[in-house]
């Protein structure tokens, strides 16, 4: 997703620019007292965008839930125990 789209989404949900760093921008959600950094890249990975939204406690920009994906448990290995 584009960085600008993510910033618009965060500001729409009450987040504010806190400060500009050398390579990151720091946004804060003052309602829940949370902050997160946004890298200065044109494109931001979807997983990173979800993590930033989760950190700031705002809904995901894609409309998916903030819950992690449930993966099946790993298969048990047969053999002796160590």
mmCIF file of the N, C-alpha and C atoms, coordinates in Angstrom:
data_MODEL
# 
_entry.id   MODEL 
# 
loop_
_atom_site.group_PDB 
_atom_site.id 
_atom_site.type_symbol 
_atom_site.label_atom_id 
_atom_site.label_alt_id 
_atom_site.label_comp_id 
_atom_site.label_asym_id 
_atom_site.label_entity_id 
_atom_site.label_seq_id 
_atom_site.pdbx_PDB_ins_code 
_atom_site.Cartn_x 
_atom_site.Cartn_y 
_atom_site.Cartn_z 
_atom_site.occupancy 
_atom_site.B_iso_or_equiv 
_atom_site.pdbx_formal_charge 
_atom_site.auth_seq_id 
_atom_site.auth_comp_id 
_atom_site.auth_asym_id 
_atom_site.auth_atom_id 
_atom_site.pdbx_PDB_model_num 
ATOM 1   N N  . UNK A 1 1  ? 0.842   -1.162  0.000  1.00 0.00 ? 1  UNK A N  1 
ATOM 2   C CA . UNK A 1 1  ? 0.000   0.000   0.000  1.00 0.00 ? 1  UNK A CA 1 
ATOM 3   C C  . UNK A 1 1  ? 0.888   1.225   0.000  1.00 0.00 ? 1  UNK A C  1 
ATOM 4   N N  . UNK A 1 2  ? 0.399   2.308   -0.521 1.00 0.00 ? 2  UNK A N  1 
ATOM 5   C CA . UNK A 1 2  ? 1.163   3.551   -0.557 1.00 0.00 ? 2  UNK A CA 1 
ATOM 6   C C  . UNK A 1 2  ? 1.251   4.147   0.845  1.00 0.00 ? 2  UNK A C  1 
ATOM 7   N N  . UNK A 1 3  ? 2.385   4.752   1.137  1.00 0.00 ? 3  UNK A N  1 
ATOM 8   C CA . UNK A 1 3  ? 2.613   5.372   2.446  1.00 0.00 ? 3  UNK A CA 1 
ATOM 9   C C  . UNK A 1 3  ? 1.577   6.462   2.717  1.00 0.00 ? 3  UNK A C  1 
ATOM 10  N N  . UNK A 1 4  ? 1.296   7.248   1.707  1.00 0.00 ? 4  UNK A N  1 
ATOM 11  C CA . UNK A 1 4  ? 0.335   8.352   1.859  1.00 0.00 ? 4  UNK A CA 1 
ATOM 12  C C  . UNK A 1 4  ? -1.061  7.817   2.210  1.00 0.00 ? 4  UNK A C  1 
ATOM 13  N N  . UNK A 1 5  ? -1.445  6.705   1.614  1.00 0.00 ? 5  UNK A N  1 
ATOM 14  C CA . UNK A 1 5  ? -2.757  6.099   1.924  1.00 0.00 ? 5  UNK A CA 1 
ATOM 15  C C  . UNK A 1 5  ? -2.820  5.670   3.389  1.00 0.00 ? 5  UNK A C  1 
ATOM 16  N N  . UNK A 1 6  ? -1.734  5.078   3.876  1.00 0.00 ? 6  UNK A N  1 
ATOM 17  C CA . UNK A 1 6  ? -1.698  4.640   5.274  1.00 0.00 ? 6  UNK A CA 1 
ATOM 18  C C  . UNK A 1 6  ? -1.788  5.839   6.210  1.00 0.00 ? 6  UNK A C  1 
ATOM 19  N N  . UNK A 1 7  ? -1.072  6.910   5.899  1.00 0.00 ? 7  UNK A N  1 
ATOM 20  C CA . UNK A 1 7  ? -1.112  8.108   6.747  1.00 0.00 ? 7  UNK A CA 1 
ATOM 21  C C  . UNK A 1 7  ? -2.514  8.711   6.760  1.00 0.00 ? 7  UNK A C  1 
ATOM 22  N N  . UNK A 1 8  ? -3.165  8.761   5.611  1.00 0.00 ? 8  UNK A N  1 
ATOM 23  C CA . UNK A 1 8  ? -4.552  9.278   5.559  1.00 0.00 ? 8  UNK A CA 1 
ATOM 24  C C  . UNK A 1 8  ? -5.474  8.425   6.427  1.00 0.00 ? 8  UNK A C  1 
ATOM 25  N N  . UNK A 1 9  ? -5.286  7.111   6.347  1.00 0.00 ? 9  UNK A N  1 
ATOM 26  C CA . UNK A 1 9  ? -6.109  6.188   7.146  1.00 0.00 ? 9  UNK A CA 1 
ATOM 27  C C  . UNK A 1 9  ? -5.900  6.433   8.643  1.00 0.00 ? 9  UNK A C  1 
ATOM 28  N N  . UNK A 1 10 ? -4.628  6.583   9.059  1.00 0.00 ? 10 UNK A N  1 
ATOM 29  C CA . UNK A 1 10 ? -4.331  6.804   10.473 1.00 0.00 ? 10 UNK A CA 1 
ATOM 30  C C  . UNK A 1 10 ? -4.919  8.127   10.954 1.00 0.00 ? 10 UNK A C  1 
ATOM 31  N N  . UNK A 1 11 ? -4.759  9.179   10.167 1.00 0.00 ? 11 UNK A N  1 
ATOM 32  C CA . UNK A 1 11 ? -5.283  10.498  10.564 1.00 0.00 ? 11 UNK A CA 1 
ATOM 33  C C  . UNK A 1 11 ? -6.806  10.495  10.601 1.00 0.00 ? 11 UNK A C  1 
ATOM 34  N N  . UNK A 1 12 ? -7.426  9.741   9.709  1.00 0.00 ? 12 UNK A N  1 
ATOM 35  C CA . UNK A 1 12 ? -8.891  9.626   9.700  1.00 0.00 ? 12 UNK A CA 1 
ATOM 36  C C  . UNK A 1 12 ? -9.396  8.973   10.990 1.00 0.00 ? 12 UNK A C  1 
ATOM 37  N N  . UNK A 1 13 ? -8.570  8.107   11.597 1.00 0.00 ? 13 UNK A N  1 
ATOM 38  C CA . UNK A 1 13 ? -8.963  7.414   12.817 1.00 0.00 ? 13 UNK A CA 1 
ATOM 39  C C  . UNK A 1 13 ? -8.363  8.036   14.073 1.00 0.00 ? 13 UNK A C  1 
ATOM 40  N N  . UNK A 1 14 ? -7.965  9.306   13.993 1.00 0.00 ? 14 UNK A N  1 
ATOM 41  C CA . UNK A 1 14 ? -7.584  10.047  15.190 1.00 0.00 ? 14 UNK A CA 1 
ATOM 42  C C  . UNK A 1 14 ? -6.107  10.066  15.538 1.00 0.00 ? 14 UNK A C  1 
ATOM 43  N N  . UNK A 1 15 ? -5.245  9.524   14.695 1.00 0.00 ? 15 UNK A N  1 
ATOM 44  C CA . UNK A 1 15 ? -3.812  9.552   14.986 1.00 0.00 ? 15 UNK A CA 1 
ATOM 45  C C  . UNK A 1 15 ? -3.215  10.876  14.527 1.00 0.00 ? 15 UNK A C  1 
ATOM 46  N N  . UNK A 1 16 ? -2.159  11.290  15.214 1.00 0.00 ? 16 UNK A N  1 
ATOM 47  C CA . UNK A 1 16 ? -1.518  12.573  14.907 1.00 0.00 ? 16 UNK A CA 1 
ATOM 48  C C  . UNK A 1 16 ? -0.030  12.377  14.708 1.00 0.00 ? 16 UNK A C  1 
ATOM 49  N N  . UNK A 1 17 ? 0.562   13.241  13.903 1.00 0.00 ? 17 UNK A N  1 
ATOM 50  C CA . UNK A 1 17 ? 1.996   13.253  13.710 1.00 0.00 ? 17 UNK A CA 1 
ATOM 51  C C  . UNK A 1 17 ? 2.654   13.728  14.993 1.00 0.00 ? 17 UNK A C  1 
ATOM 52  N N  . UNK A 1 18 ? 3.575   12.934  15.524 1.00 0.00 ? 18 UNK A N  1 
ATOM 53  C CA . UNK A 1 18 ? 4.287   13.311  16.738 1.00 0.00 ? 18 UNK A CA 1 
ATOM 54  C C  . UNK A 1 18 ? 5.597   13.995  16.394 1.00 0.00 ? 18 UNK A C  1 
ATOM 55  N N  . UNK A 1 19 ? 6.403   13.336  15.541 1.00 0.00 ? 19 UNK A N  1 
ATOM 56  C CA . UNK A 1 19 ? 7.671   13.932  15.142 1.00 0.00 ? 19 UNK A CA 1 
ATOM 57  C C  . UNK A 1 19 ? 8.196   13.245  13.899 1.00 0.00 ? 19 UNK A C  1 
ATOM 58  N N  . UNK A 1 20 ? 9.153   13.895  13.253 1.00 0.00 ? 20 UNK A N  1 
ATOM 59  C CA . UNK A 1 20 ? 9.840   13.333  12.099 1.00 0.00 ? 20 UNK A CA 1 
ATOM 60  C C  . UNK A 1 20 ? 11.222  12.901  12.535 1.00 0.00 ? 20 UNK A C  1 
ATOM 61  N N  . UNK A 1 21 ? 11.574  11.663  12.265 1.00 0.00 ? 21 UNK A N  1 
ATOM 62  C CA . UNK A 1 21 ? 12.914  11.175  12.545 1.00 0.00 ? 21 UNK A CA 1 
ATOM 63  C C  . UNK A 1 21 ? 13.735  11.229  11.269 1.00 0.00 ? 21 UNK A C  1 
ATOM 64  N N  . UNK A 1 22 ? 14.939  10.665  11.311 1.00 0.00 ? 22 UNK A N  1 
ATOM 65  C CA . UNK A 1 22 ? 15.801  10.680  10.134 1.00 0.00 ? 22 UNK A CA 1 
ATOM 66  C C  . UNK A 1 22 ? 15.245  9.799   9.015  1.00 0.00 ? 22 UNK A C  1 
ATOM 67  N N  . UNK A 1 23 ? 14.754  8.611   9.375  1.00 0.00 ? 23 UNK A N  1 
ATOM 68  C CA . UNK A 1 23 ? 14.254  7.679   8.363  1.00 0.00 ? 23 UNK A CA 1 
ATOM 69  C C  . UNK A 1 23 ? 12.827  7.228   8.606  1.00 0.00 ? 23 UNK A C  1 
ATOM 70  N N  . UNK A 1 24 ? 12.208  7.696   9.698  1.00 0.00 ? 24 UNK A N  1 
ATOM 71  C CA . UNK A 1 24 ? 10.850  7.286   10.055 1.00 0.00 ? 24 UNK A CA 1 
ATOM 72  C C  . UNK A 1 24 ? 10.033  8.493   10.484 1.00 0.00 ? 24 UNK A C  1 
ATOM 73  N N  . UNK A 1 25 ? 8.726   8.335   10.425 1.00 0.00 ? 25 UNK A N  1 
ATOM 74  C CA . UNK A 1 25 ? 7.789   9.308   10.954 1.00 0.00 ? 25 UNK A CA 1 
ATOM 75  C C  . UNK A 1 25 ? 7.082   8.638   12.123 1.00 0.00 ? 25 UNK A C  1 
ATOM 76  N N  . UNK A 1 26 ? 6.913   9.350   13.215 1.00 0.00 ? 26 UNK A N  1 
ATOM 77  C CA . UNK A 1 26 ? 6.286   8.776   14.400 1.00 0.00 ? 26 UNK A CA 1 
ATOM 78  C C  . UNK A 1 26 ? 4.873   9.338   14.525 1.00 0.00 ? 26 UNK A C  1 
ATOM 79  N N  . UNK A 1 27 ? 3.889   8.432   14.572 1.00 0.00 ? 27 UNK A N  1 
ATOM 80  C CA . UNK A 1 27 ? 2.494   8.820   14.762 1.00 0.00 ? 27 UNK A CA 1 
ATOM 81  C C  . UNK A 1 27 ? 2.034   8.329   16.124 1.00 0.00 ? 27 UNK A C  1 
ATOM 82  N N  . UNK A 1 28 ? 1.097   9.046   16.719 1.00 0.00 ? 28 UNK A N  1 
ATOM 83  C CA . UNK A 1 28 ? 0.605   8.715   18.042 1.00 0.00 ? 28 UNK A CA 1 
ATOM 84  C C  . UNK A 1 28 ? -0.924  8.734   18.028 1.00 0.00 ? 28 UNK A C  1 
ATOM 85  N N  . UNK A 1 29 ? -1.514  7.804   18.794 1.00 0.00 ? 29 UNK A N  1 
ATOM 86  C CA . UNK A 1 29 ? -2.950  7.796   19.027 1.00 0.00 ? 29 UNK A CA 1 
ATOM 87  C C  . UNK A 1 29 ? -3.124  8.205   20.493 1.00 0.00 ? 29 UNK A C  1 
ATOM 88  N N  . UNK A 1 30 ? -3.456  9.441   20.727 1.00 0.00 ? 30 UNK A N  1 
ATOM 89  C CA . UNK A 1 30 ? -3.497  9.979   22.091 1.00 0.00 ? 30 UNK A CA 1 
ATOM 90  C C  . UNK A 1 30 ? -4.652  9.401   22.910 1.00 0.00 ? 30 UNK A C  1 
ATOM 91  N N  . UNK A 1 31 ? -5.695  8.930   22.254 1.00 0.00 ? 31 UNK A N  1 
ATOM 92  C CA . UNK A 1 31 ? -6.829  8.354   22.992 1.00 0.00 ? 31 UNK A CA 1 
ATOM 93  C C  . UNK A 1 31 ? -6.405  7.118   23.783 1.00 0.00 ? 31 UNK A C  1 
ATOM 94  N N  . UNK A 1 32 ? -5.560  6.306   23.183 1.00 0.00 ? 32 UNK A N  1 
ATOM 95  C CA . UNK A 1 32 ? -5.135  5.065   23.835 1.00 0.00 ? 32 UNK A CA 1 
ATOM 96  C C  . UNK A 1 32 ? -3.669  5.117   24.256 1.00 0.00 ? 32 UNK A C  1 
ATOM 97  N N  . UNK A 1 33 ? -3.030  6.273   24.071 1.00 0.00 ? 33 UNK A N  1 
ATOM 98  C CA . UNK A 1 33 ? -1.636  6.500   24.480 1.00 0.00 ? 33 UNK A CA 1 
ATOM 99  C C  . UNK A 1 33 ? -0.677  5.478   23.858 1.00 0.00 ? 33 UNK A C  1 
ATOM 100 N N  . UNK A 1 34 ? -0.794  5.322   22.538 1.00 0.00 ? 34 UNK A N  1 
ATOM 101 C CA . UNK A 1 34 ? 0.064   4.404   21.789 1.00 0.00 ? 34 UNK A CA 1 
ATOM 102 C C  . UNK A 1 34 ? 0.764   5.172   20.673 1.00 0.00 ? 34 UNK A C  1 
ATOM 103 N N  . UNK A 1 35 ? 1.973   4.716   20.314 1.00 0.00 ? 35 UNK A N  1 
ATOM 104 C CA . UNK A 1 35 ? 2.693   5.333   19.205 1.00 0.00 ? 35 UNK A CA 1 
ATOM 105 C C  . UNK A 1 35 ? 3.316   4.246   18.340 1.00 0.00 ? 35 UNK A C  1 
ATOM 106 N N  . UNK A 1 36 ? 3.622   4.609   17.094 1.00 0.00 ? 36 UNK A N  1 
ATOM 107 C CA . UNK A 1 36 ? 4.251   3.683   16.166 1.00 0.00 ? 36 UNK A CA 1 
ATOM 108 C C  . UNK A 1 36 ? 5.015   4.476   15.119 1.00 0.00 ? 36 UNK A C  1 
ATOM 109 N N  . UNK A 1 37 ? 6.044   3.855   14.555 1.00 0.00 ? 37 UNK A N  1 
ATOM 110 C CA . UNK A 1 37 ? 6.841   4.517   13.525 1.00 0.00 ? 37 UNK A CA 1 
ATOM 111 C C  . UNK A 1 37 ? 6.434   4.024   12.148 1.00 0.00 ? 37 UNK A C  1 
ATOM 112 N N  . UNK A 1 38 ? 6.505   4.924   11.177 1.00 0.00 ? 38 UNK A N  1 
ATOM 113 C CA . UNK A 1 38 ? 6.188   4.599   9.793  1.00 0.00 ? 38 UNK A CA 1 
ATOM 114 C C  . UNK A 1 38 ? 7.428   4.898   8.964  1.00 0.00 ? 38 UNK A C  1 
ATOM 115 N N  . UNK A 1 39 ? 7.964   3.915   8.253  1.00 0.00 ? 39 UNK A N  1 
ATOM 116 C CA . UNK A 1 39 ? 9.167   4.152   7.458  1.00 0.00 ? 39 UNK A CA 1 
ATOM 117 C C  . UNK A 1 39 ? 8.868   5.046   6.264  1.00 0.00 ? 39 UNK A C  1 
ATOM 118 N N  . UNK A 1 40 ? 9.892   5.719   5.787  1.00 0.00 ? 40 UNK A N  1 
ATOM 119 C CA . UNK A 1 40 ? 9.725   6.594   4.628  1.00 0.00 ? 40 UNK A CA 1 
ATOM 120 C C  . UNK A 1 40 ? 10.037  5.836   3.349  1.00 0.00 ? 40 UNK A C  1 
ATOM 121 N N  . UNK A 1 41 ? 9.121   4.977   2.962  1.00 0.00 ? 41 UNK A N  1 
ATOM 122 C CA . UNK A 1 41 ? 9.202   4.255   1.694  1.00 0.00 ? 41 UNK A CA 1 
ATOM 123 C C  . UNK A 1 41 ? 7.931   4.571   0.927  1.00 0.00 ? 41 UNK A C  1 
ATOM 124 N N  . UNK A 1 42 ? 8.008   4.566   -0.377 1.00 0.00 ? 42 UNK A N  1 
ATOM 125 C CA . UNK A 1 42 ? 6.792   4.821   -1.164 1.00 0.00 ? 42 UNK A CA 1 
ATOM 126 C C  . UNK A 1 42 ? 5.755   3.733   -0.932 1.00 0.00 ? 42 UNK A C  1 
ATOM 127 N N  . UNK A 1 43 ? 6.212   2.504   -0.916 1.00 0.00 ? 43 UNK A N  1 
ATOM 128 C CA . UNK A 1 43 ? 5.323   1.358   -0.692 1.00 0.00 ? 43 UNK A CA 1 
ATOM 129 C C  . UNK A 1 43 ? 5.604   0.766   0.683  1.00 0.00 ? 43 UNK A C  1 
ATOM 130 N N  . UNK A 1 44 ? 4.536   0.435   1.398  1.00 0.00 ? 44 UNK A N  1 
ATOM 131 C CA . UNK A 1 44 ? 4.651   -0.213  2.703  1.00 0.00 ? 44 UNK A CA 1 
ATOM 132 C C  . UNK A 1 44 ? 3.964   -1.561  2.598  1.00 0.00 ? 44 UNK A C  1 
ATOM 133 N N  . UNK A 1 45 ? 4.657   -2.594  3.023  1.00 0.00 ? 45 UNK A N  1 
ATOM 134 C CA . UNK A 1 45 ? 4.155   -3.956  2.987  1.00 0.00 ? 45 UNK A CA 1 
ATOM 135 C C  . UNK A 1 45 ? 2.816   -4.037  3.746  1.00 0.00 ? 45 UNK A C  1 
ATOM 136 N N  . UNK A 1 46 ? 1.897   -4.852  3.238  1.00 0.00 ? 46 UNK A N  1 
ATOM 137 C CA . UNK A 1 46 ? 0.581   -4.999  3.873  1.00 0.00 ? 46 UNK A CA 1 
ATOM 138 C C  . UNK A 1 46 ? 0.694   -5.507  5.312  1.00 0.00 ? 46 UNK A C  1 
ATOM 139 N N  . UNK A 1 47 ? 1.624   -6.423  5.553  1.00 0.00 ? 47 UNK A N  1 
ATOM 140 C CA . UNK A 1 47 ? 1.803   -6.951  6.914  1.00 0.00 ? 47 UNK A CA 1 
ATOM 141 C C  . UNK A 1 47 ? 2.281   -5.853  7.858  1.00 0.00 ? 47 UNK A C  1 
ATOM 142 N N  . UNK A 1 48 ? 3.179   -5.007  7.386  1.00 0.00 ? 48 UNK A N  1 
ATOM 143 C CA . UNK A 1 48 ? 3.672   -3.904  8.208  1.00 0.00 ? 48 UNK A CA 1 
ATOM 144 C C  . UNK A 1 48 ? 2.561   -2.887  8.464  1.00 0.00 ? 48 UNK A C  1 
ATOM 145 N N  . UNK A 1 49 ? 1.735   -2.612  7.453  1.00 0.00 ? 49 UNK A N  1 
ATOM 146 C CA . UNK A 1 49 ? 0.611   -1.681  7.635  1.00 0.00 ? 49 UNK A CA 1 
ATOM 147 C C  . UNK A 1 49 ? -0.353  -2.217  8.694  1.00 0.00 ? 49 UNK A C  1 
ATOM 148 N N  . UNK A 1 50 ? -0.621  -3.538  8.671  1.00 0.00 ? 50 UNK A N  1 
ATOM 149 C CA . UNK A 1 50 ? -1.497  -4.138  9.687  1.00 0.00 ? 50 UNK A CA 1 
ATOM 150 C C  . UNK A 1 50 ? -0.883  -4.017  11.072 1.00 0.00 ? 50 UNK A C  1 
ATOM 151 N N  . UNK A 1 51 ? 0.432   -4.214  11.178 1.00 0.00 ? 51 UNK A N  1 
ATOM 152 C CA . UNK A 1 51 ? 1.102   -4.129  12.473 1.00 0.00 ? 51 UNK A CA 1 
ATOM 153 C C  . UNK A 1 51 ? 1.066   -2.699  13.012 1.00 0.00 ? 51 UNK A C  1 
ATOM 154 N N  . UNK A 1 52 ? 1.259   -1.711  12.150 1.00 0.00 ? 52 UNK A N  1 
ATOM 155 C CA . UNK A 1 52 ? 1.196   -0.307  12.573 1.00 0.00 ? 52 UNK A CA 1 
ATOM 156 C C  . UNK A 1 52 ? -0.207  0.008   13.081 1.00 0.00 ? 52 UNK A C  1 
ATOM 157 N N  . UNK A 1 53 ? -1.222  -0.441  12.366 1.00 0.00 ? 53 UNK A N  1 
ATOM 158 C CA . UNK A 1 53 ? -2.602  -0.202  12.800 1.00 0.00 ? 53 UNK A CA 1 
ATOM 159 C C  . UNK A 1 53 ? -2.892  -0.917  14.117 1.00 0.00 ? 53 UNK A C  1 
ATOM 160 N N  . UNK A 1 54 ? -2.382  -2.119  14.287 1.00 0.00 ? 54 UNK A N  1 
ATOM 161 C CA . UNK A 1 54 ? -2.573  -2.850  15.541 1.00 0.00 ? 54 UNK A CA 1 
ATOM 162 C C  . UNK A 1 54 ? -1.883  -2.121  16.688 1.00 0.00 ? 54 UNK A C  1 
ATOM 163 N N  . UNK A 1 55 ? -0.659  -1.620  16.442 1.00 0.00 ? 55 UNK A N  1 
ATOM 164 C CA . UNK A 1 55 ? 0.067   -0.879  17.478 1.00 0.00 ? 55 UNK A CA 1 
ATOM 165 C C  . UNK A 1 55 ? -0.697  0.365   17.922 1.00 0.00 ? 55 UNK A C  1 
ATOM 166 N N  . UNK A 1 56 ? -1.330  1.052   16.963 1.00 0.00 ? 56 UNK A N  1 
ATOM 167 C CA . UNK A 1 56 ? -2.060  2.290   17.265 1.00 0.00 ? 56 UNK A CA 1 
ATOM 168 C C  . UNK A 1 56 ? -3.519  2.035   17.631 1.00 0.00 ? 56 UNK A C  1 
ATOM 169 N N  . UNK A 1 57 ? -3.924  0.768   17.597 1.00 0.00 ? 57 UNK A N  1 
ATOM 170 C CA . UNK A 1 57 ? -5.295  0.359   17.929 1.00 0.00 ? 57 UNK A CA 1 
ATOM 171 C C  . UNK A 1 57 ? -6.341  1.051   17.061 1.00 0.00 ? 57 UNK A C  1 
ATOM 172 N N  . UNK A 1 58 ? -6.088  1.037   15.758 1.00 0.00 ? 58 UNK A N  1 
ATOM 173 C CA . UNK A 1 58 ? -7.064  1.519   14.779 1.00 0.00 ? 58 UNK A CA 1 
ATOM 174 C C  . UNK A 1 58 ? -7.397  0.349   13.856 1.00 0.00 ? 58 UNK A C  1 
ATOM 175 N N  . UNK A 1 59 ? -8.533  0.393   13.142 1.00 0.00 ? 59 UNK A N  1 
ATOM 176 C CA . UNK A 1 59 ? -8.885  -0.706  12.240 1.00 0.00 ? 59 UNK A CA 1 
ATOM 177 C C  . UNK A 1 59 ? -7.879  -0.823  11.094 1.00 0.00 ? 59 UNK A C  1 
ATOM 178 N N  . UNK A 1 60 ? -7.768  -2.020  10.551 1.00 0.00 ? 60 UNK A N  1 
ATOM 179 C CA . UNK A 1 60 ? -6.878  -2.233  9.412  1.00 0.00 ? 60 UNK A CA 1 
ATOM 180 C C  . UNK A 1 60 ? -7.375  -1.465  8.201  1.00 0.00 ? 60 UNK A C  1 
ATOM 181 N N  . UNK A 1 61 ? -6.479  -0.978  7.360  1.00 0.00 ? 61 UNK A N  1 
ATOM 182 C CA . UNK A 1 61 ? -6.911  -0.238  6.176  1.00 0.00 ? 61 UNK A CA 1 
ATOM 183 C C  . UNK A 1 61 ? -7.619  -1.118  5.156  1.00 0.00 ? 61 UNK A C  1 
ATOM 184 N N  . UNK A 1 62 ? -7.326  -2.412  5.146  1.00 0.00 ? 62 UNK A N  1 
ATOM 185 C CA . UNK A 1 62 ? -7.956  -3.308  4.175  1.00 0.00 ? 62 UNK A CA 1 
ATOM 186 C C  . UNK A 1 62 ? -9.311  -3.809  4.645  1.00 0.00 ? 62 UNK A C  1 
ATOM 187 N N  . UNK A 1 63 ? -9.694  -3.476  5.882  1.00 0.00 ? 63 UNK A N  1 
ATOM 188 C CA . UNK A 1 63 ? -10.979 -3.899  6.404  1.00 0.00 ? 63 UNK A CA 1 
ATOM 189 C C  . UNK A 1 63 ? -10.955 -5.257  7.062  1.00 0.00 ? 63 UNK A C  1 
ATOM 190 N N  . UNK A 1 64 ? -9.795  -5.918  7.085  1.00 0.00 ? 64 UNK A N  1 
ATOM 191 C CA . UNK A 1 64 ? -9.686  -7.215  7.736  1.00 0.00 ? 64 UNK A CA 1 
ATOM 192 C C  . UNK A 1 64 ? -9.564  -6.994  9.237  1.00 0.00 ? 64 UNK A C  1 
ATOM 193 N N  . UNK A 1 65 ? -9.777  -8.046  9.991  1.00 0.00 ? 65 UNK A N  1 
ATOM 194 C CA . UNK A 1 65 ? -9.681  -7.924  11.440 1.00 0.00 ? 65 UNK A CA 1 
ATOM 195 C C  . UNK A 1 65 ? -8.220  -7.825  11.862 1.00 0.00 ? 65 UNK A C  1 
ATOM 196 N N  . UNK A 1 66 ? -7.986  -7.313  13.069 1.00 0.00 ? 66 UNK A N  1 
ATOM 197 C CA . UNK A 1 66 ? -6.638  -7.180  13.596 1.00 0.00 ? 66 UNK A CA 1 
ATOM 198 C C  . UNK A 1 66 ? -6.136  -8.456  14.237 1.00 0.00 ? 66 UNK A C  1 
ATOM 199 N N  . UNK A 1 67 ? -6.964  -9.492  14.271 1.00 0.00 ? 67 UNK A N  1 
ATOM 200 C CA . UNK A 1 67 ? -6.550  -10.752 14.891 1.00 0.00 ? 67 UNK A CA 1 
ATOM 201 C C  . UNK A 1 67 ? -5.570  -11.471 13.990 1.00 0.00 ? 67 UNK A C  1 
ATOM 202 N N  . UNK A 1 68 ? -4.583  -12.139 14.566 1.00 0.00 ? 68 UNK A N  1 
ATOM 203 C CA . UNK A 1 68 ? -3.634  -12.886 13.737 1.00 0.00 ? 68 UNK A CA 1 
ATOM 204 C C  . UNK A 1 68 ? -4.295  -14.070 13.068 1.00 0.00 ? 68 UNK A C  1 
ATOM 205 N N  . UNK A 1 69 ? -3.733  -14.513 11.987 1.00 0.00 ? 69 UNK A N  1 
ATOM 206 C CA . UNK A 1 69 ? -4.258  -15.647 11.248 1.00 0.00 ? 69 UNK A CA 1 
ATOM 207 C C  . UNK A 1 69 ? -4.020  -16.913 12.068 1.00 0.00 ? 69 UNK A C  1 
ATOM 208 N N  . UNK A 1 70 ? -5.059  -17.739 12.191 1.00 0.00 ? 70 UNK A N  1 
ATOM 209 C CA . UNK A 1 70 ? -4.932  -18.994 12.920 1.00 0.00 ? 70 UNK A CA 1 
ATOM 210 C C  . UNK A 1 70 ? -4.299  -20.029 12.011 1.00 0.00 ? 70 UNK A C  1 
ATOM 211 N N  . UNK A 1 71 ? -3.171  -20.557 12.426 1.00 0.00 ? 71 UNK A N  1 
ATOM 212 C CA . UNK A 1 71 ? -2.495  -21.587 11.657 1.00 0.00 ? 71 UNK A CA 1 
ATOM 213 C C  . UNK A 1 71 ? -2.641  -22.909 12.396 1.00 0.00 ? 71 UNK A C  1 
ATOM 214 N N  . UNK A 1 72 ? -2.677  -24.023 11.664 1.00 0.00 ? 72 UNK A N  1 
ATOM 215 C CA . UNK A 1 72 ? -2.799  -25.317 12.335 1.00 0.00 ? 72 UNK A CA 1 
ATOM 216 C C  . UNK A 1 72 ? -1.554  -25.608 13.168 1.00 0.00 ? 72 UNK A C  1 
ATOM 217 N N  . UNK A 1 73 ? -1.728  -26.395 14.207 1.00 0.00 ? 73 UNK A N  1 
ATOM 218 C CA . UNK A 1 73 ? -0.614  -26.775 15.069 1.00 0.00 ? 73 UNK A CA 1 
ATOM 219 C C  . UNK A 1 73 ? 0.352   -27.651 14.277 1.00 0.00 ? 73 UNK A C  1 
ATOM 220 N N  . UNK A 1 74 ? 1.636   -27.581 14.584 1.00 0.00 ? 74 UNK A N  1 
ATOM 221 C CA . UNK A 1 74 ? 2.589   -28.422 13.855 1.00 0.00 ? 74 UNK A CA 1 
ATOM 222 C C  . UNK A 1 74 ? 2.340   -29.903 14.129 1.00 0.00 ? 74 UNK A C  1 
ATOM 223 N N  . UNK A 1 75 ? 2.622   -30.718 13.148 1.00 0.00 ? 75 UNK A N  1 
ATOM 224 C CA . UNK A 1 75 ? 2.425   -32.168 13.283 1.00 0.00 ? 75 UNK A CA 1 
ATOM 225 C C  . UNK A 1 75 ? 3.398   -32.715 14.315 1.00 0.00 ? 75 UNK A C  1 
ATOM 226 N N  . UNK A 1 76 ? 2.934   -33.685 15.081 1.00 0.00 ? 76 UNK A N  1 
ATOM 227 C CA . UNK A 1 76 ? 3.789   -34.317 16.067 1.00 0.00 ? 76 UNK A CA 1 
ATOM 228 C C  . UNK A 1 76 ? 4.761   -35.269 15.372 1.00 0.00 ? 76 UNK A C  1 
ATOM 229 N N  . UNK A 1 77 ? 5.967   -35.286 15.860 1.00 0.00 ? 77 UNK A N  1 
ATOM 230 C CA . UNK A 1 77 ? 6.954   -36.190 15.292 1.00 0.00 ? 77 UNK A CA 1 
ATOM 231 C C  . UNK A 1 77 ? 6.930   -37.503 16.074 1.00 0.00 ? 77 UNK A C  1 
ATOM 232 N N  . UNK A 1 78 ? 7.003   -38.585 15.358 1.00 0.00 ? 78 UNK A N  1 
ATOM 233 C CA . UNK A 1 78 ? 7.044   -39.886 15.989 1.00 0.00 ? 78 UNK A CA 1 
ATOM 234 C C  . UNK A 1 78 ? 8.486   -40.275 16.210 1.00 0.00 ? 78 UNK A C  1 
ATOM 235 N N  . UNK A 1 79 ? 8.739   -40.967 17.266 1.00 0.00 ? 79 UNK A N  1 
ATOM 236 C CA . UNK A 1 79 ? 10.084  -41.395 17.569 1.00 0.00 ? 79 UNK A CA 1 
ATOM 237 C C  . UNK A 1 79 ? 10.336  -41.257 19.049 1.00 0.00 ? 79 UNK A C  1 
ATOM 238 N N  . UNK A 1 80 ? 11.533  -41.524 19.435 1.00 0.00 ? 80 UNK A N  1 
ATOM 239 C CA . UNK A 1 80 ? 11.832  -41.497 20.860 1.00 0.00 ? 80 UNK A CA 1 
ATOM 240 C C  . UNK A 1 80 ? 11.989  -40.061 21.354 1.00 0.00 ? 80 UNK A C  1 
ATOM 241 N N  . UNK A 1 81 ? 11.751  -39.876 22.631 1.00 0.00 ? 81 UNK A N  1 
ATOM 242 C CA . UNK A 1 81 ? 11.926  -38.564 23.242 1.00 0.00 ? 81 UNK A CA 1 
ATOM 243 C C  . UNK A 1 81 ? 13.362  -38.425 23.696 1.00 0.00 ? 81 UNK A C  1 
ATOM 244 N N  . UNK A 1 82 ? 13.831  -37.239 23.725 1.00 0.00 ? 82 UNK A N  1 
ATOM 245 C CA . UNK A 1 82 ? 15.193  -36.993 24.204 1.00 0.00 ? 82 UNK A CA 1 
ATOM 246 C C  . UNK A 1 82 ? 15.195  -36.319 25.532 1.00 0.00 ? 82 UNK A C  1 
# 
